[in-house]
């Protein structure tokens, strides 16, 4: 062991309490800094996400408008080709009802295939039991 230079305070061995206090302080600082970093990164991501969602909403709206226009054009084509105006619009209506019924039927079949995440539920139960024992 070397002796400290003249006039320098002697080095102290840190106590357990001091080490725990320093570790707690450093950990708190680390967590605060990580949260601040996450917030700054999320601000940029949230802004970009909001803009992209707005663009998708506008795109979906325009597609819906185009479907209405296509439906009218299809009904007018049927009117020109063989049916009266009212009959043409009823045919377009019936086509949409059939498509909706088909999609609903497929949706119901897919819904019946949904199962609970059994492995995750079991894992959470085991973790809860371990934490209760500890």
N, C-alpha and C positions, 0 to 999 in steps of 0.2 A: 504494500500500500504506500502510495506517495503522500507526502505531507503537502498541505496546501501552501501556496506562496504567502509570504508575510503580508498581513493586512487583509487577506481574503477571508470571507466568512467560511467556517468549516461546512463541508457538504453534509446535509442531513439525509438519512435514509427515509424515504417516504413511508408513511404509515399506511395501513390497510384502508383506513377511513379516507385518507387523502387520495389514495389510488382510486377508490370507488367514486369519490366526489368528482375527480378529474375525468374518469371514464364516463360518468353520467353526464357531465357538462359537455364533453366532446361528442357523445352520442346524440344529445339534444341538439347541438349545433349542426351535426351532420344531417339529422332528420329535417331540421328547419331548412337547411340549404338545399336538400334534395326536394323538399316540397316547393320551395321557391323556383327551382329549376323546372320542375314538372309544370307549375303554373305558367311560367313563361313559355314553355314549349306548347302547352295546351291552348294558350291564347291564339297562337298562330294556327294551330290545327283546327280549333273551333271556328275561327273565321273562315278558313278555307273550306271546312265542312259545311258551314252555313251557306256559303256561296254555291257550292256544288249541289246542295239540296235544293236551293232556289232554282238553279238551272234545270234540275230534274223535274221539279214541279211544273215549270214553264213548258218543258218538253212534253210531259204527260198531258197537260192542258191542250197544247197544240195538236197532239195526236187524237185526243178526244174530239176536238173540233173537226179534224179531218175525217174522222169516222162518221160524224153527223153529215158532213158534206158528201162523203162517199155513199152514205145511205140514201140521201136525197137523189143523188145522181143515179143510183141503181134503181130506185123506185121510178124515176122519170124515164129511164131506159126501158123498164118493163112496161110502162104506160105507152111508150112509143111503139114497142115491139108487138105486144099482144093484149095487154090487160088495160082496164080503165085505171084512172088515177087512184081512186080509193082502193081498188083491188091490189094495185102495185104496192102501195104503202102497207097494206095488210100482209102481203107476202114478205116484205122486208121485216115487218114486225115479227112474223112467225119464224123467220130465219133466226132473228136475234133471240127469241124465246127458246128455240131449240138449242142454240149455242149455249145460252145461259143454263139450260137444264143439263146439258152434257157436262159443262164445267162444274156445276153443282154436284152432279153424280160422281165425277172424278174426285172432287174435293172431299166428299163424304168418305169415299173409299180410302183416300190418303189419310184422312183423320183417324180412321180405325187402325192404321198402321203405327200410330204414335204410341210409344212406350215410355215409361218413366226411366230415368237414368239410374238403373238399379245398382250398378257398381259404385257410382258416385254417392248415392244415398248410404250404401253400406260403409263406404270409406268415411263419410262424415260421422256416422254413428260410432265407428271404431275410434275415430279421433276424439269425439266427445267423451267417450268412456275413458280414454287415456288421460285426457285433461281433468276429468273428475277425480281420478285416482291420485293425480299429481298434486 
